[in-house]
Amino acid sequence: MLKKTMRLMATAAFAGIAMSTNAFAQEKPAEIKLGISTFLSGSASVFGVPARHAADLLISDINAAGGIDGVKIVPTYIDEGGGGEKLLSEYRRLAENGTRVFLSAISSGNCNIIAPVAEDLKTLNILWDCGTEKVLEEKEYKYVVRTQANATAEMVASVLYLLKTKPDFKTLAIVNQDYAWGRDSREIFLATLKRFKPDVRVVAEMFPKFGAADFSTEISRLQALRPDVILSTSWGGDLDNFVRQASQRNLFKNSTFVLPLAESSLERLGSALPEGVIVGARGDHYFLHPETKDDPKHQAFIKKFREKTNAYPIYSVYHMVQAIHGLKAGYEKAIKDNGGKWPSTEQVAAAMHDVQFTGFGRSLKIDRADGQAYEAQLLGITKKVPEYPFAVLDKMIIYSGDKLIAPVGKKSMEWLSTVEPAALKAEEGKQYDH
C-alpha cells in the first residue's frame, strides 16, 4: 500500500512538473528575438541598408505602441554580404542562443540555403525579399513562408506589360546576374513569352557575375546586335552600373529596355535613366503608388523614412514593411487561435500559413499550404517630370496577383507550359498616368 501511494505521489508530482513546464513554455517571453538578414556591405548594400532602416523604424513604432501583445521586438542583423557560409553560421548561432523567428533573406541563393535549415531548427523563417520560385515549389515547409510574390508573378506581369506596350517586337537580348535569381527569372520570362509570342528570337543571353562593375563587353555586343528589346532582371549596384554605362554609350536609343527590378534604382540613377524604359517594382511598391500615395499612413512612413535616410523608400523597404506587418498579423492570429495565450513558434508558423495583412500597397494574403503570398504587381514606363530629379513611372498598370503564380503542387515551368494566355490577361487592371 505504501509503495502504491508513493508511486501515485511520484506520478502526480511528475504530472505537475510537466504541466508547469508546458505552462511556462506558453508564458510571454521577455522579448521577441528577431534575426534579420540583409545586405549591409558590397554592391547590394544600396538595396539592403534601406531595408534595415525600414525595419528599425517599424520595430521602434511597434515597440512604442506596446510591442506584440505587450512583448517588444529586439532585432539582430546579419550581413548577407559576407556570403552564404557566414550567413548560415550566424543564423545557427542566433538560433542556438534563443532566436526563434527570422526574416531571411534577400538573395535567392541564400533563401535556398536557409529554408531547409530553418525547418530543421524549427525556427519560423519569413523569406522577406528573395524571388526564386523554386524554394517553395520544390519542398513544402512548416516553418517557412514568404510575404511577397515570387519570380513567376513578377516575370509574368513584366511580359504582359511589355506585350501591351510594344506588341510588335521581334528580337530580344538578356543581361542577367549569374546566380539563382538571374537564371530563374530568365527561364520564367522566356516561358511566359513563348505562350504569348513564340516567334520572338532571342539573339543573346549574357550572365555577368554577381557584383560585376564593368559591363563594356556586354554593351559592345548589344550595340552590334541592336535587339528590339533588352531584358535585365539585375538589381542593386549591378543594375545601377549597367544602366549608367549603357546610358553613356547611348544604348537606350536603339532598344526598349525592360527592367523589372528598377523601381529600386530610380532615385539613385537620376538622369542616367532616360524616358521610355519599362520598369517593375517587384510587387506594387512605389512611393507614388496611384492607389495609396495619398494614404495618411503611407505619407507618414515616407516622411519618417526620408528624415532618416534622405531618400524615398524603394521596394526592398516595402518588402521589409510587409514582412514585419505579416509577422505581427501572424502573432496576433496565433494568440487569438490560442485562446488569448502566448503561442509557440509552431503555432505562429501555422497562423502564418493563413493570414492577411497590408504594407503600403494592396492587401496581401497567405492562404496556401506552401506559404506563398499573393501580391499585386505594378509596372510603368519612365518619364521625366519637373517635380523630381529622377525619372518617375507613367502609364502604370497594377496586375492582381492571384492568377500570376502556379497553384500549389505545380512547378512554375510546368504551369506556364499549359496556362491559357487569356487567363493571365484577365489580371490586367486599368492604366494610371503620373
Residue pairs with C-beta under 8 A, 6 or more apart in sequence:
25 344
26 338
26 341
26 342
26 343
26 344
27 342
28 69
28 70
28 71
28 342
29 71
29 342
30 71
31 71
31 72
31 73
31 74
32 67
32 68
32 71
32 72
32 73
32 74
32 101
32 331
33 74
33 76
33 94
33 98
33 99
33 100
33 101
34 59
34 73
34 74
34 75
34 76
34 99
34 101
34 102
34 103
34 327
35 75
35 76
35 78
35 91
35 94
35 95
35 99
35 101
35 102
35 103
35 104
36 52
36 55
36 75
36 76
36 77
36 78
36 102
36 103
36 104
36 128
37 77
37 78
37 79
37 80
37 87
37 90
37 91
37 102
37 103
37 104
37 105
37 106
37 110
37 114
38 48
38 49
38 51
38 52
38 55
38 77
38 78
38 79
38 80
38 105
38 106
38 129
38 316
38 320
39 45
39 47
39 48
39 49
39 79
39 80
39 81
39 106
39 107
39 236
40 48
40 49
40 52
40 77
40 79
40 80
40 81
41 79
41 81
41 82
42 81
42 211
42 237
43 211
43 213
43 236
43 237
43 238
43 241
44 80
44 81
44 106
44 107
44 211
44 235
44 236
44 237
44 238
45 81
45 236
45 237
46 236
46 237
46 240
46 268
47 106
47 235
47 236
47 237
47 264
47 314
47 316
48 80
48 81
48 106
48 236
48 316
50 309
50 311
50 313
50 314
50 316
50 317
51 106
51 129
51 316
51 317
51 319
51 320
52 77
52 320
53 305
53 308
53 309
53 317
54 305
54 313
54 316
54 317
54 318
54 320
54 321
55 75
55 103
55 320
55 324
56 75
56 308
57 301
57 304
57 305
57 308
58 320
58 321
58 324
58 325
59 73
59 75
59 324
62 68
62 72
62 73
62 324
62 328
63 72
63 73
67 73
68 328
68 331
68 332
69 331
69 332
69 335
69 342
71 342
76 94
76 99
78 87
78 90
78 91
78 94
78 104
79 86
80 87
80 105
80 106
80 107
80 110
82 90
84 107
84 109
84 110
84 113
87 104
87 105
87 110
87 113
87 114
88 113
88 114
88 117
91 102
91 104
91 114
91 117
92 117
92 121
94 102
95 121
95 123
99 123
100 122
100 123
100 124
100 345
101 123
101 124
101 125
101 126
101 327
101 345
101 348
102 114
102 118
102 123
102 124
102 125
102 126
103 125
103 126
103 128
103 320
103 323
103 324
103 327
104 110
104 111
104 114
104 118
104 125
104 126
104 127
104 128
105 111
105 114
105 127
105 128
105 129
105 130
106 128
106 129
106 130
106 316
107 130
107 179
107 180
107 181
108 130
108 131
108 132
108 135
108 151
108 179
108 180
108 181
108 184
109 179
109 180
109 181
110 130
111 127
111 130
111 132
111 135
112 132
112 134
112 135
112 180
114 125
114 127
115 125
115 127
115 135
115 136
115 139
115 141
115 144
116 139
118 124
118 125
118 141
118 143
118 144
119 141
119 142
119 143
119 144
122 143
122 345
122 346
123 143
123 345
124 143
124 345
124 348
124 349
124 352
125 143
125 144
125 145
126 144
126 145
126 146
126 147
126 323
126 326
126 327
126 352
127 135
127 136
127 144
127 145
127 146
127 147
128 146
128 147
128 148
128 319
128 320
128 322
128 323
129 148
129 316
129 319
129 320
129 323
130 146
130 181
131 149
131 150
131 151
131 154
131 181
131 184
131 185
131 282
132 150
132 151
132 180
132 181
132 184
133 150
133 151
133 152
133 184
133 188
133 405
133 406
133 411
133 412
134 180
134 184
134 411
135 144
135 146
136 144
136 146
136 150
136 370
136 371
136 372
137 370
137 406
137 410
137 411
137 412
138 411
140 369
140 370
141 370
141 371
142 346
142 349
142 350
143 345
143 346
143 349
144 371
145 326
145 349
145 352
145 353
145 366
145 371
145 372
145 373
146 366
146 371
146 372
146 373
147 319
147 322
147 323
147 326
147 327
147 357
147 364
147 366
147 373
148 282
148 283
148 319
148 322
148 323
148 364
148 373
148 375
149 282
149 283
149 373
149 374
149 375
149 377
149 401
149 404
149 405
150 372
150 405
150 412
151 181
151 184
151 185
151 188
151 412
152 188
152 404
152 405
152 406
152 412
152 415
152 416
153 375
153 377
153 401
153 404
153 405
154 185
154 260
154 280
154 282
154 283
154 377
155 185
155 188
155 189
155 192
155 233
155 260
156 188
156 192
156 404
156 405
156 416
156 424
157 280
157 377
157 379
157 399
157 404
157 427
158 189
158 258
158 260
158 278
158 280
158 379
159 189
159 192
159 193
159 196
160 399
160 424
160 425
160 427
160 428
161 278
161 280
161 379
161 397
161 399
162 169
162 229
162 258
162 278
163 196
163 197
164 397
164 428
165 256
165 278
165 381
165 395
166 228
166 229
166 256
169 200
169 228
169 229
169 256
170 199
170 200
170 201
170 228
171 200
171 201
171 202
171 203
171 225
171 227
171 228
171 229
172 193
172 200
172 201
172 202
172 203
172 227
172 228
172 229
172 230
172 231
173 202
173 203
173 204
173 205
173 206
173 222
173 225
173 227
173 229
173 230
173 231
173 255
174 186
174 189
174 202
174 204
174 205
174 206
174 230
174 231
174 232
175 206
175 207
175 208
175 215
175 218
175 222
175 230
175 231
175 232
175 234
175 242
176 182
176 183
176 185
176 186
176 205
176 206
176 207
176 231
176 232
176 233
176 234
177 207
177 208
177 209
177 210
177 212
177 233
177 234
177 235
177 238
178 207
178 208
178 209
178 210
179 210
181 233
182 207
182 210
182 233
182 234
183 207
185 233
185 260
186 205
186 231
186 233
187 413
188 412
188 413
188 416
189 231
189 233
190 202
191 412
191 413
191 416
191 417
192 416
192 424
193 200
195 416
195 417
195 419
195 421
196 421
203 225
203 227
204 221
204 222
204 225
204 227
206 218
206 221
208 215
208 218
208 238
210 238
211 237
211 238
212 238
212 241
213 241
214 241
214 245
215 241
215 242
215 245
215 246
216 245
218 242
219 245
219 246
219 249
219 251
222 230
222 246
222 251
222 255
223 249
223 251
223 254
226 254
226 255
227 255
228 255
228 256
229 255
229 256
229 257
229 258
230 251
230 255
230 256
230 257
230 258
231 257
231 258
231 260
232 239
232 242
232 257
232 258
232 259
233 259
233 260
233 261
234 242
234 261
235 261
235 264
235 265
236 264
236 265
239 259
239 261
239 262
239 264
239 265
240 265
240 268
240 269
243 259
243 262
243 265
243 269
243 272
243 273
244 269
244 272
246 252
246 257
247 272
247 273
247 274
252 274
252 276
252 277
256 276
256 277
256 278
257 277
257 278
258 277
258 278
259 265
259 277
259 278
259 279
259 280
260 279
260 280
260 282
260 379
261 280
261 282
261 315
262 269
262 273
262 277
262 279
262 280
263 279
263 280
263 281
263 282
263 285
263 286
263 314
263 315
263 393
264 282
264 314
264 315
264 316
265 273
265 314
266 273
266 279
266 314
266 382
266 390
266 391
266 392
266 393
267 311
267 312
267 314
267 390
268 390
269 390
269 391
270 389
270 390
271 389
271 390
273 382
273 390
273 391
274 382
274 391
275 381
275 382
275 383
275 384
275 391
276 381
276 382
277 381
277 382
277 391
278 379
278 380
278 381
279 379
279 380
279 381
279 382
279 393
280 377
280 378
280 379
281 315
281 377
281 378
281 379
282 315
282 319
282 377
283 315
283 318
283 319
283 322
283 361
283 375
283 376
283 377
283 378
284 291
284 361
284 362
284 375
284 376
284 377
284 378
284 398
285 314
285 315
285 317
285 318
285 319
285 359
285 360
285 361
285 378
286 315
286 361
286 378
286 393
286 396
287 293
287 302
287 312
287 313
288 392
288 393
288 434
289 298
289 360
289 361
289 378
290 396
290 398
290 432
291 361
291 362
291 398
292 298
292 360
292 361
293 299
295 360
297 360
298 360
301 313
301 321
301 360
302 312
302 313
305 311
305 312
305 313
305 317
306 312
318 359
318 360
318 361
321 359
321 360
322 357
322 359
322 364
322 373
322 375
325 357
325 358
325 359
326 352
326 355
326 357
326 364
326 366
326 373
327 352
328 357
329 355
329 356
329 357
330 348
330 351
330 352
330 355
331 343
331 348
331 351
333 351
333 354
333 355
334 343
334 347
334 348
334 350
334 351
335 341
335 342
335 343
337 343
337 347
337 350
337 351
338 347
343 351
352 366
352 371
353 366
353 367
353 368
353 369
353 371
354 366
354 367
355 365
355 366
355 367
356 363
356 364
356 365
356 366
356 367
357 363
357 364
357 365
358 364
361 376
361 378
362 375
362 376
362 398
364 373
364 374
364 375
365 373
365 374
366 372
366 373
366 374
368 408
369 408
370 408
372 405
372 408
374 401
374 402
374 405
375 401
376 398
376 399
376 400
376 401
377 398
377 399
377 401
377 404
378 393
378 396
378 397
378 398
378 399
379 396
379 397
379 399
380 393
380 394
380 395
380 396
380 397
380 432
381 393
381 394
381 395
382 391
382 392
382 393
382 394
383 391
383 392
383 393
383 394
383 434
384 391
384 392
385 392
385 434
392 434
393 434
394 433
394 434
395 431
395 432
395 433
396 431
396 432
396 433
396 434
397 428
397 429
397 430
397 431
397 432
398 429
398 432
399 427
399 428
399 429
400 427
400 429
401 427
402 427
403 423
403 424
403 426
403 427
404 424
404 427
405 412
406 412
406 414
406 415
406 416
407 415
